[in-house]
Amino acid sequence: MSDSVAVVWDDALLGYTMGGEHPMHPVRLDLTIQLADSLGVLANDRITVVKPEPADVDLLTLVHDPAYLEAVRRAPGDPGVGHGLGTDDNPIFPGMYDAAALITGGSVQAARLVHEGRSQHAINISGGLHHAMRDRAAGFCVFNDAAVAIAWLLAQGYERIAYVDIDVHHGDGVQAAFYDDPRVLTVSVHQTPLTLFPGTGFPEETGDPDKALGSAVNLALPNGTDDSAWLRAFSAVVPGALRAFQPQILVTQCGCDAHHEDPMADLALTVDGQRASYRALHDLAHELSDGRWIALGGGGYGLVRCVPRAWTHLIAEASGDRLDPATEIPESWREDVVRRGLRARPPTHMTEGGYTGFAHWDPFTESRVDRAILRTRHASYPYFGLDPDDPRD
């Protein structure tokens, strides 16, 4: 199903480290690459591992204020610099500017490879830092690599870019960057903002009313949503909106913090549900965008039991050579987890036995998830010329 796939990776990406017990620990990335390698996923002849290059000022200022870039540069020597830096969520760390610029450059590199046709799909698991705003850090995110990559694609002449965010937290920074730009459709599937940071992402947020009404779609799901309910909701909202928009290229943020063990949120997906979500996104890329797909990482704070399995499945899915969920995890990888002194019990298989079947949505059922579906469809679907009450749309 896939042609050439680029995986943007270098150990230098592990330099984005907020220290101590901060949830955004780079070990999650290292363990992912080690697991993908140990399972032979990276040896697929369609995959090329590409070394990232840092984003320069011209790239970063496509989204961020120059004054903010200067504040990030100064922050390690000036802790009172402001701009959301130096908080518990966004602590200042040595080399912060360079580390964030490297991640952003990696996402732009992924976009460039797909745009130029050198790769059909490109993945940057270190990316997806979707909360950073134009002039401030937020939610563990210093630079918004996803927004910069999209802005770069717009500069190449794209007229319809779809961004789909499946992180448990609302993709607020990317939405804010393009809220008044009808060329970018932002779609976010997340836990209800009534119970989770950043407190935005209500269905009624549908784009700037004067410039881009209908350019934002927000599906806010109730606490406890599991695999089947999440997939039911996704299928009821996302494909219809994307098919109406007809994107030329698809950018996805594949945060895996909707996992049932994630310490930062309250949805209930398994790695099986997450694997199914990546397949759905992959299928949509081929159906709508000639396979042009840029997949970024994002949140995910189950450092051992969730992130490595979820994003190894993501890489395998993109390669077109899916892993059997029953695949056993190599003993060498599990021993490495123990040697690192990580507290979590290492998983033994690439599945959690999650049930990923689901009944397609219809307007006659009534559950908390169905109410969320209908609220989003009523808020957004009319802007696409779709009937919010017709399950065929």
N, C-alpha and C positions, 0 to 999 in steps of 0.2 A: 504493500500500500504506500510505502514511503520510498523516496529516492535518497538523495544525499541528506544526511542529518549532521549538523554541527553541534557539538557540546562545548560550550565555552567554559574552560577550566584552567586554573593554575593555582598552585598552593599559596601564591601571594594573596588570593582572595580571602584566605583565612585571617588576614590582617584586620578585617572589620570585626573587632572584638571589643565589647563594652565592659569586659572585665568581671571578676568576681563571680557572683551568682546570677548575673544578668541573664534573663531567659534567652536572649539572642546570642547563644554561644556558637561559635563557628565549628565546634566539634560535630554539629549536626550535618554540616556540609562535607567535612572530611569523611565521616562515617558513610555518607551516601555514596561518595565517589569510590570509597574502598569496597562497599558492598556491590555496587554496579560492576566494578572491576573483577571482584572475586567470583561473581556469577557469570562472567563472560559477556555481559551486556555491552561493555565498551569495545569488545573485540569484534563486534558486528562490522562487516565490511562496508556497511552504509554509513557508519559513524566516523566522524573525524573530530578529534579533540583539538580545540583552537585556543591559543593563548590570548587573553584579553590585553588590550592597551587602554591606558587611562583616558577618560574624557577630558578634553581641554576646555578652556574658558568659553570658547565660542559655542561648544556643544552645551555646556552646563547653563549658559545664559539663554538658551532657547526656552528654558523653563524658570530658572532661578535668577533672582536679583543679584547684580554684581556686589552690592553691599553685603548680602548674605554670604556669598562665596568668600568674601574677605573676612567675615566674622568666623566662618568655619576654619579658615587658615590660622586666625589669631587665637582661637579658643584654647589650645593646649597651654598657651602662656598667659591667657587672659580669661580665667574661669567665669568672670562676670560679664561676658560678652553678650548674653541674651540670645534672642532668636530661637528660643526653645532648647538651647544647648545648656548642659550642666545640670539637667534635671535627673530624677531617678530613671525615667524612661530613656533619656538621651544623654547619658553621661559623656563627658569629654574624655577622649583617650588619645595617646600619642599617635601621630600619623593619621588622624581621622580624615583629614581632607583627601589625602592620597588614597586611603582605603576606599572611601566612598566614590571617589572619581574613577577608581579601577572597576568597581562594580558597574557603575554607570557606563563606562566605556565598553564593558563586556556586553551589556544589553544593546547598545548602539551597534556593536560589532555583529551581534546576532541579527539585528534588523538589516544591516548592510548585506550580510551574506544571503539572506532570503531575498532582499530587494534585487540584488545583482544576479540572482539565479544560481549562485554557487552552492546553495543548500536549499532544499525544499522546506525543511524545518530547522529551527535553531533553538537551543535551550541554554539558559543561564540560570542555574539553580540558586546562585548567590543573589540574583536580582529580585525584582518584585517589591521594592521598598516603597510601597504605594501611599504612605501617609505624609511624606515630606511635602511641605507647601512651598510656594514661591519664595518666601522670605523667612521660613522657620523649619526647624526639625520637629518631628512629631512621631510618636508611636514606634520608636527604635529606628527611625528612618532619617538619614541626614540629607541625601540627595534622592530625588524621585527618578530613578533610572527608567522606570516604565514610561513616565511622561516625557522624559528627554528622548527616548527611543521613538515614541510616537511623533513628537515634534520634528525629529529628524526625518521620519518617513513623510510627513506632510511637506517638508521642504523639498523632497524628491518628486513631488507632484501628485501624491495620492489624494483622491477625493473622497474615499469612503474607507475608513479604518475602524474596525470593530475591536474593542477592548473588553474582554470578559474576565471578571475577577471572581474567583471562587474561594478566596480567603474567608475565614469566619468573620473577619472584621470588614466593615465597609471600605471600599476603595476610594476614600474621600479625596486624597491628594490628586489622583488622576482625574476624577470627576471634576474637581475644582479647576484643574488646568485647562479643561476643554468644555466647560459647561456652556460656553457661548459660541462653540464652534460646531456647526452642523456636519462637518466632515468627519467627526469622531463620534461614534456611538459607544458610550460607556455602559456596561451591564455589570451589576454587582449582585452576587448571591451571598447572603451573609446572615448572621444571627441578628435578631431584632435589635435596633439601636436603643430600645427601652432598657435593655439589660447589659449592653456591652459598648466599650469604646469603639469608635469615637463619638457615638451618639448621633450620627447622621446616617443617611441611607434609607429614609422613609420612601415608600412608593411614590408619594406625591412630588418627590424631587425628580423632575422630568426634563431639565434643561432650561436655559435662559429663556424666559417668555418672549423676549423681544428678538432674539437672534437665533435660538437653536432649540425651540420647544420640541420635545420628543427625542432629544439626543442623549438622555440618560434614562436607564431602566434600573430600578432597584427592587429586588426581591428579598424581603426581610422575613426570616424564618423563626418560628418559635423555639425556645429552649427545648432541648431533647430530641430535635428532629434527627431521625436515623437514616440509614442508607436508602431504604425504599422510599421514604417520604421525601428525602432530599432529591433523589433522582426523578421522582414524580413531579416535584415542583420545577426543577430545572427544565424537564422536557415540556412542561406546560407553558413556559415563558420564553426561555432563551432561544430555541431554534426558530420559533415564529418571528421574533423580533429580528434576528439575524437574517433570516430569509427575506424579510421585507426590506431590510437595509441593503442587502447584497454587497457585503464588504469585499474590497479588493485584496485585503490582507487581514489576518487575524492575530491579535496579540492577546495572550492570556496570562493572568497571574494565578499561579497554581498553589497558593498557600494551603498547607495541609493541617491547619489548626482547628478545622471542624472535627477532628478526630475525638473519639469519646474519652480518651485519656488525657487530652491536652489540658494543661493546668491553667490556661488563660481564658477559656471559653466554655460554653455549655451545649454545643451540639453533640451528636452521638454517632458520627460516621466511623466505619472501620476502614482499614487500608483497602478492603475490597470495594467499598463504596467509592473511595477516592480513585482507585484504579478504573472503575467504571466511568467516573467523571472525566478522566483523561481520554478514555476511548471516545466518549461523546464529543469532546472538543476536537479531537483528531478527525473524527468523521465529518464534523461541520467544516473544518478547514478544507478538506478535500471536496466536499459538496459545493462550497460557496466561494472559496478563494484560490482555486487551483492548487490547493495544498500549501499555500504560503502561510506558515504558522511559526510564530515566535512565542515560545513558552518560557515564562520566568518563574522563579521560586516564590518566596514571600514568607508568611508566618508559618509557624510549626514549631512547637516547643516540647514535644515528646522527642527528645534528642536521640534516643536509642530505639524506641519501640515503634515510632511513627515515621518521622522524617526520612530516615534512610530507606525504609521499605517503600513509602509512598513515592518518593522521587526516583528511586530505581525503577519502579513500575512506569513512571512518567517517561524516563529515557527509553525504556524497552518499548513502550507503546509508540513513541515517536519513530523508533527505528523500524517499525512494522513487524517486529519479531517479539511478540508479547511473551512474558514469562508465565508459565503455568503457576497459578496461585499456590499450588501444593509444593512448589519448589522448596527444598530444604536450604536453610541458610548455612553456609560453610562454617564448620567448627572454628576455623582460623579467625573468622570475623568475630565470632562470639567471644573467643578467647581474648581478642584485642580489646573488646569492650571491657572485659574484666580487668585486663592489665592497666587500662586507663583510669581505673578506680571510679567508673561511673556507677551510680547507685541503681539504675534501672536494670531489671532482669532482661538480658538479651533475648529477643524472639528466636524461635527455632525454624519458622517457616514464613513464606511470603504472603500468607493469608491469615486472617483471623476468623475465617468461616462466616463472614458476613453475607447476608442475603441481599442480593442486588436486583432481584425482580421487583417490578412495581406495576400497579394498575395505572393506565393513562388517565389523566385528569378529565373529569366531566363536571359541568356546572351544577349537578344535582346532588353531589356529595357534600358533606358538612363535617369538616375537622379543622383544627387550628391551622394546619398546613394548607388545606383547601381554601380557607378564608384568606390566607396570605397570598395564595396564587391569584385569587379573584381580585383582591385589592390592587395587586400589581398590574394585572391585565386591564382593569378598568382605568387605572391611572395612565398607562402607557400605550396600550394597543390601538386606541383610536388614532393616535398620531401616525401610525403605520398603515392606516386604512384597514385595520383588522377588527373583527367583531370580538370583543372581550368575552362574550358568553358562548362563542362557538368553538368547541374543542377541535374542530378541523383547522382553525386558524392558528 
